[in-house]
Amino acid sequence: MEDVLDLYAQPIDLGHPLICFDEKLCPLIEDVHHSIPPAPKTQDKPGKKEKIDYEYERNGTCNLFAFFAPYLGWRHIKVTQRRTKVDFAYCMKELVDIHFSNSEVIRLVMDNLNTHTIAALYEVFEPVEARRIAKKLEIHHTPKHGSWLNMVESELSVLVRQCLSRRIPDVETLEKEVSTWECDSEALLQADRNLKKICIDWRFRTEDARNKLSKIYPTHQN
């Protein structure tokens, strides 16, 4: 825990950017019946909300990989069919080669999921390529039951509230929705989070953990 908190307290370094990474399962749900559109308010009658039938159809699930630079105001959501070691390895390659190709080392915070390992790179790529990617990653794992320390959790919560709190029938619609949520220069929506460079003001420090979470620290006898 203190390793992650100390990392958060370090100053911004563009050559060594801080990136928080996580994934989220997303169900695909389609309406069986068309909804009844909302009715506007008039002088004689109050307005009515949109009516959605309770019946729906499940179209399976997909996965969301979330990248978040909390102090740079950048985020990216990658939609995949699965969340295997192969998918994770290609996410790391994309992070290194596309999103932060000019960075010397990427300080990466993520949980201890069994697919989140450097070994996954060697299972997917040739050893030379796997080592090239691994050398640009400085991995910091959150402790078990401590995924709340990962700042991307807050960003995923915002994504769910602003973008995913409705029925999304297929992967194509989901990709369009999250792309608009990230950055849509034409629509200028309130959720254009990359355009506005929305960051996180993290205030929970190592000293706070030692005071507020003292019960999880070992007890030493003098």
C-alpha positions as CSV (number, residue, x, y, z in Angstrom):
1,M,0.0,0.0,0.0
2,E,2.7,2.5,1.0
3,D,4.5,1.8,-2.3
4,V,1.5,3.0,-4.3
5,L,0.9,6.0,-2.0
6,D,4.5,7.1,-2.2
7,L,4.3,6.8,-6.0
8,Y,1.2,9.1,-6.0
9,A,3.1,11.7,-3.9
10,Q,5.9,12.0,-6.4
11,P,6.0,15.1,-8.7
12,I,4.8,14.9,-12.3
13,D,7.5,13.6,-14.6
14,L,6.6,13.5,-18.3
15,G,9.5,11.1,-18.9
16,H,8.2,8.7,-16.3
17,P,4.4,9.2,-16.5
18,L,2.1,7.6,-13.9
19,I,-0.6,5.4,-15.5
20,C,-3.3,3.5,-13.6
21,F,-4.7,0.4,-15.4
22,D,-7.7,-1.7,-14.7
23,E,-10.5,-3.7,-16.5
24,K,-14.2,-4.0,-16.2
25,L,-16.8,-6.5,-17.5
26,C,-19.6,-4.9,-19.4
27,P,-22.8,-6.7,-20.2
28,L,-24.5,-6.2,-23.6
29,I,-28.2,-5.8,-23.3
30,E,-30.7,-5.0,-26.0
31,D,-34.3,-3.7,-25.8
32,V,-37.0,-6.1,-27.0
33,H,-39.5,-3.4,-27.5
34,H,-39.1,0.2,-28.6
35,S,-39.2,2.7,-25.8
36,I,-41.8,5.5,-25.6
37,P,-40.0,8.8,-26.1
38,P,-40.4,11.5,-23.4
39,A,-43.2,14.1,-23.8
40,P,-42.3,17.8,-23.4
41,K,-44.0,19.9,-20.8
42,T,-46.9,22.1,-22.1
43,Q,-49.1,24.7,-20.5
44,D,-51.9,22.2,-20.0
45,K,-49.9,19.0,-19.2
46,P,-46.7,18.2,-17.3
47,G,-43.8,16.6,-19.2
48,K,-43.3,12.8,-19.1
49,K,-40.1,10.8,-18.9
50,E,-39.0,8.2,-21.4
51,K,-40.7,4.8,-20.7
52,I,-38.5,1.7,-21.2
53,D,-40.1,-1.8,-21.1
54,Y,-38.7,-4.1,-18.4
55,E,-38.2,-6.9,-21.0
56,Y,-34.7,-7.2,-22.5
57,E,-32.4,-9.6,-24.3
58,R,-28.8,-10.4,-23.3
59,N,-26.2,-10.3,-26.1
60,G,-23.3,-11.6,-24.0
61,T,-20.5,-9.6,-22.5
62,C,-17.3,-7.8,-23.4
63,N,-14.4,-6.2,-21.6
64,L,-13.2,-2.7,-21.0
65,F,-9.5,-2.0,-20.4
66,A,-9.0,1.4,-18.8
67,F,-5.8,3.5,-19.0
68,F,-5.7,6.6,-16.8
69,A,-3.0,9.2,-16.3
70,P,-4.5,10.9,-13.2
71,Y,-2.2,13.9,-13.1
72,L,-2.1,14.5,-16.9
73,G,-5.8,14.4,-17.5
74,W,-5.7,11.6,-20.0
75,R,-7.7,8.4,-20.2
76,H,-8.4,5.7,-22.8
77,I,-10.9,2.9,-22.8
78,K,-10.2,-0.1,-25.0
79,V,-13.1,-2.5,-25.8
80,T,-12.2,-6.2,-26.2
81,Q,-14.1,-9.4,-26.4
82,R,-12.1,-11.0,-23.7
83,R,-9.6,-10.2,-20.9
84,T,-7.0,-12.9,-21.4
85,K,-3.2,-12.7,-21.1
86,V,-3.1,-12.1,-24.8
87,D,-5.4,-9.1,-24.5
88,F,-3.4,-7.7,-21.6
89,A,-0.1,-8.1,-23.5
90,Y,-1.4,-6.2,-26.5
91,C,-2.7,-3.5,-24.2
92,M,0.8,-3.1,-22.8
93,K,2.3,-2.9,-26.3
94,E,-0.2,-0.2,-27.2
95,L,0.5,1.8,-24.1
96,V,4.3,1.7,-24.8
97,D,4.3,2.1,-28.5
98,I,1.3,4.4,-29.2
99,H,0.1,6.3,-26.2
100,F,3.5,7.0,-24.5
101,S,6.1,6.2,-27.1
102,N,8.3,9.1,-26.1
103,S,8.4,8.2,-22.4
104,E,11.5,6.6,-20.9
105,V,9.6,4.5,-18.3
106,I,5.9,4.2,-17.6
107,R,5.1,3.8,-13.9
108,L,2.1,1.5,-14.0
109,V,-0.3,0.9,-11.2
110,M,-2.6,-2.1,-11.4
111,D,-4.1,-4.9,-9.3
112,N,-2.8,-8.4,-8.7
113,L,-4.9,-10.2,-11.3
114,N,-3.2,-13.4,-12.5
115,T,-3.1,-12.0,-16.1
116,H,-1.4,-8.8,-15.0
117,T,2.2,-10.0,-15.2
118,I,5.3,-9.4,-17.3
119,A,5.3,-13.2,-18.0
120,A,2.2,-12.6,-20.2
121,L,4.4,-10.6,-22.6
122,Y,6.7,-13.6,-23.1
123,E,3.7,-15.9,-23.8
124,V,2.5,-13.6,-26.6
125,F,5.6,-12.0,-28.2
126,E,9.1,-13.2,-29.0
127,P,11.6,-12.8,-26.1
128,V,13.3,-9.7,-27.7
129,E,10.0,-7.9,-28.2
130,A,8.7,-8.9,-24.8
131,R,11.8,-7.6,-23.1
132,R,11.7,-4.3,-25.0
133,I,8.1,-3.7,-23.8
134,A,8.9,-4.9,-20.2
135,K,11.9,-2.6,-19.9
136,K,9.5,0.4,-20.3
137,L,7.2,-0.7,-17.6
138,E,7.7,-0.1,-13.9
139,I,4.9,-2.0,-12.3
140,H,3.3,-1.2,-8.9
141,H,0.7,-3.7,-7.7
142,T,-2.1,-2.6,-5.3
143,P,-2.4,-4.9,-2.3
144,K,-5.0,-7.7,-2.1
145,H,-8.4,-6.2,-1.2
146,G,-6.9,-2.8,-1.9
147,S,-8.0,-2.1,-5.4
148,W,-9.6,1.1,-4.2
149,L,-6.0,2.5,-4.1
150,N,-6.0,2.5,-7.9
151,M,-7.2,5.9,-9.1
152,V,-8.6,4.4,-12.3
153,E,-11.4,2.9,-10.2
154,S,-12.8,6.5,-9.7
155,E,-12.6,7.1,-13.4
156,L,-14.4,3.9,-14.2
157,S,-17.1,4.9,-11.8
158,V,-17.5,8.2,-13.7
159,L,-17.7,6.2,-17.0
160,V,-20.5,4.0,-15.6
161,R,-22.5,7.0,-14.4
162,Q,-22.1,9.2,-17.5
163,C,-21.9,6.6,-20.3
164,L,-22.9,3.1,-19.4
165,S,-26.0,3.6,-17.2
166,R,-28.4,2.4,-19.9
167,R,-28.8,-0.6,-22.1
168,I,-26.1,-1.0,-24.7
169,P,-26.9,-3.7,-27.3
170,D,-23.5,-4.4,-29.0
171,V,-19.8,-3.8,-29.1
172,E,-20.0,-1.3,-31.9
173,T,-22.4,0.9,-29.9
174,L,-20.2,0.6,-26.8
175,E,-17.1,1.6,-28.7
176,K,-18.9,4.7,-30.1
177,E,-20.1,5.6,-26.6
178,V,-16.8,5.4,-24.8
179,S,-15.0,7.2,-27.7
180,T,-17.4,10.1,-27.3
181,W,-17.0,10.0,-23.6
182,E,-13.2,10.2,-23.8
183,C,-13.1,13.1,-26.3
184,D,-15.6,14.4,-28.9
185,S,-14.4,17.8,-30.2
186,E,-17.5,18.2,-32.4
187,A,-20.2,17.5,-29.8
188,L,-18.4,19.3,-27.0
189,L,-20.3,17.2,-24.5
190,Q,-19.9,17.7,-20.8
191,A,-18.2,14.4,-20.6
192,D,-15.3,15.4,-22.9
193,R,-12.8,14.4,-20.3
194,N,-9.7,14.3,-22.4
195,L,-10.4,17.7,-23.9
196,K,-10.9,19.2,-20.5
197,K,-7.9,17.3,-19.1
198,I,-9.8,16.3,-16.0
199,C,-7.4,15.1,-13.3
200,I,-7.6,13.7,-9.8
201,D,-6.6,15.6,-6.7
202,W,-5.3,12.7,-4.6
203,R,-5.0,13.6,-1.0
204,F,-4.7,10.3,0.8
205,R,-1.0,10.0,1.8
206,T,1.2,7.5,3.5
207,E,0.9,9.3,6.8
208,D,-2.9,9.2,6.5
209,A,-2.8,5.4,5.9
210,R,-0.7,4.9,9.1
211,N,-3.2,6.9,11.1
212,K,-6.6,5.8,9.7
213,L,-5.7,2.2,8.8
214,S,-3.5,1.5,11.8
215,K,-5.3,-1.8,12.4
216,I,-3.9,-3.4,9.3
217,Y,-0.3,-2.7,10.4
218,P,1.5,-5.3,12.5
219,T,1.6,-4.7,16.2
220,H,5.2,-4.4,17.5
221,Q,6.1,-5.1,21.1
222,N,8.9,-3.1,22.6
